[in-house]
């Protein structure tokens, strides 16, 4: 626990700007998305306007989640990489435990912007005038945001924690996919590797499926 | 004497255009008669060609009969009989006793090899379908191309098309719910809130006088219709200044622009799909002869025809339809439990990847 607290403190020092900005953005997003859309003078137009505004702002949630996951994961490992892991090697810890503590500390820090989105969404839902027929879904949106942040963080954490060789292999696989697709297109072959990869990654049981679908604070 | 002659002369001069006009009318009438004869000949030739084409399409084909459905098709792996067996109950329940007429109006389906580029004779009747179509798609094809006789002009105009069986009835009604909630019209909104008179207005079943004010009673609604649906149309020539005034908030300009449109061009508060779903409801309520009753009197008002078909008052019919649409509210955007499990599973997998790296990154 002492070790965890120490790592949490150091990670907070490295990532506090990201966390603070993410918290501010996460809290503001739901409030901005409902701002002024449900005005009484809009009559029958207010529901359509509100849905349009919520949908437009909704595209920013997955971007914020991905950015938070990426930046916190990078911040978690930057100091270790820069110091060539000398500090970590001096600690009386096996590597797996050290990595687990770093992962847990990062997740703890990410809980702050996730909580900010939840509070912002609840506040926006309770204070806005929502036209009849529409409903606010603050908890569902917060849950989706939390999962997206955690998935993004886990993905980038795994990449950052790996060796340069691992990162090279991942990049090589992506490059190979693109090259094969280009060659297949030139040869007029019925091969859609990019489309298939997209389906595998973004739909159904794919790792990034939580990023897709609709990010609506208010819907029918 | 001279005065009288002068008067007669003036009258003669004044009357001469009338004689000329009479000649012009006669000439135009002769031309119209000639055009009518030509049109009748063209229709006769087209009917003959159609008949010959149908005859040609049936040569060497099998006829599949399921209920009153008749499908003339060539031998192929296409699951026509099974699809017809699935489609027939839906067709029968929609058209009722009128579905029996389909025995006289067969489908013509030519199943073709999807992988072959071999040239084949062109047929101008029926459908050409790849024979690898699955059962679901073949059933959908039969449902969406039912060869039922088209309805009379008044009903077809109100429906904007032909009535077909629904493939996804629940989703259709869910779409109506979305229209209730999001349509930029006070009439649709009033319908959603439970005002049946507003529903009747929004469906175009009531008094069609002052339709613009009934459908879009407020200035913002009218401005939204102009800017949303007709901005490009009005942004030319003489209507462009009025459009600019309308966009700037002058309601009189918006109203004038919308009034300049033909009556049937004004966007309906509830779409054609909503109207079709109402007719389907009426036919479901009315039983076996409902479709025949619906078509019986083409001169009657659509509301009366629907009430006659359904066997209930139009108010009851519309109220029931509205309740069904409210009950078919689309599923909310909540995250399913399995998706939460999948996301947490991937977090564990990626965290495990990070943990399992055995070397320090040196």
Boltz contact constraints between the chains, C-beta under 6 A:
constraints:
  - contact:
      token1: [A, 43]
      token2: [B, 218]
      max_distance: 6.0
  - contact:
      token1: [A, 44]
      token2: [B, 184]
      max_distance: 6.0
  - contact:
      token1: [A, 44]
      token2: [B, 185]
      max_distance: 6.0
  - contact:
      token1: [A, 44]
      token2: [B, 186]
      max_distance: 6.0
  - contact:
      token1: [A, 44]
      token2: [B, 189]
      max_distance: 6.0
  - contact:
      token1: [A, 44]
      token2: [B, 221]
      max_distance: 6.0
  - contact:
      token1: [A, 45]
      token2: [B, 184]
      max_distance: 6.0
  - contact:
      token1: [A, 45]
      token2: [B, 220]
      max_distance: 6.0
  - contact:
      token1: [A, 45]
      token2: [B, 224]
      max_distance: 6.0
  - contact:
      token1: [A, 47]
      token2: [B, 181]
      max_distance: 6.0
  - contact:
      token1: [A, 47]
      token2: [B, 182]
      max_distance: 6.0
  - contact:
      token1: [A, 48]
      token2: [B, 182]
      max_distance: 6.0
  - contact:
      token1: [A, 48]
      token2: [B, 184]
      max_distance: 6.0
  - contact:
      token1: [A, 85]
      token2: [B, 360]
      max_distance: 6.0
  - contact:
      token1: [A, 96]
      token2: [B, 355]
      max_distance: 6.0
  - contact:
      token1: [A, 99]
      token2: [B, 354]
      max_distance: 6.0
  - contact:
      token1: [A, 99]
      token2: [B, 355]
      max_distance: 6.0
  - contact:
      token1: [A, 103]
      token2: [B, 351]
      max_distance: 6.0
  - contact:
      token1: [A, 133]
      token2: [B, 181]
      max_distance: 6.0
  - contact:
      token1: [A, 133]
      token2: [B, 192]
      max_distance: 6.0
  - contact:
      token1: [A, 137]
      token2: [B, 333]
      max_distance: 6.0
  - contact:
      token1: [A, 140]
      token2: [B, 334]
      max_distance: 6.0
  - contact:
      token1: [A, 140]
      token2: [B, 335]
      max_distance: 6.0
  - contact:
      token1: [A, 143]
      token2: [B, 335]
      max_distance: 6.0
  - contact:
      token1: [A, 144]
      token2: [B, 335]
      max_distance: 6.0
  - contact:
      token1: [A, 147]
      token2: [B, 343]
      max_distance: 6.0
  - contact:
      token1: [A, 150]
      token2: [B, 347]
      max_distance: 6.0
  - contact:
      token1: [A, 151]
      token2: [B, 343]
      max_distance: 6.0
  - contact:
      token1: [A, 151]
      token2: [B, 346]
      max_distance: 6.0
  - contact:
      token1: [A, 151]
      token2: [B, 347]
      max_distance: 6.0
  - contact:
      token1: [A, 154]
      token2: [B, 347]
      max_distance: 6.0
  - contact:
      token1: [A, 154]
      token2: [B, 350]
      max_distance: 6.0
  - contact:
      token1: [A, 154]
      token2: [B, 351]
      max_distance: 6.0
  - contact:
      token1: [A, 155]
      token2: [B, 350]
      max_distance: 6.0
  - contact:
      token1: [A, 157]
      token2: [B, 354]
      max_distance: 6.0
  - contact:
      token1: [A, 158]
      token2: [B, 350]
      max_distance: 6.0
  - contact:
      token1: [A, 158]
      token2: [B, 353]
      max_distance: 6.0
  - contact:
      token1: [A, 158]
      token2: [B, 354]
      max_distance: 6.0
  - contact:
      token1: [A, 161]
      token2: [B, 354]
      max_distance: 6.0
  - contact:
      token1: [A, 161]
      token2: [B, 357]
      max_distance: 6.0
  - contact:
      token1: [A, 162]
      token2: [B, 357]
      max_distance: 6.0
  - contact:
      token1: [A, 163]
      token2: [B, 359]
      max_distance: 6.0
  - contact:
      token1: [A, 163]
      token2: [B, 361]
      max_distance: 6.0
  - contact:
      token1: [A, 205]
      token2: [B, 342]
      max_distance: 6.0
  - contact:
      token1: [A, 207]
      token2: [B, 346]
      max_distance: 6.0
  - contact:
      token1: [A, 210]
      token2: [B, 343]
      max_distance: 6.0
  - contact:
      token1: [A, 214]
      token2: [B, 333]
      max_distance: 6.0
  - contact:
      token1: [A, 216]
      token2: [B, 333]
      max_distance: 6.0
  - contact:
      token1: [A, 219]
      token2: [B, 333]
      max_distance: 6.0
  - contact:
      token1: [A, 220]
      token2: [B, 181]
      max_distance: 6.0
  - contact:
      token1: [A, 220]
      token2: [B, 330]
      max_distance: 6.0
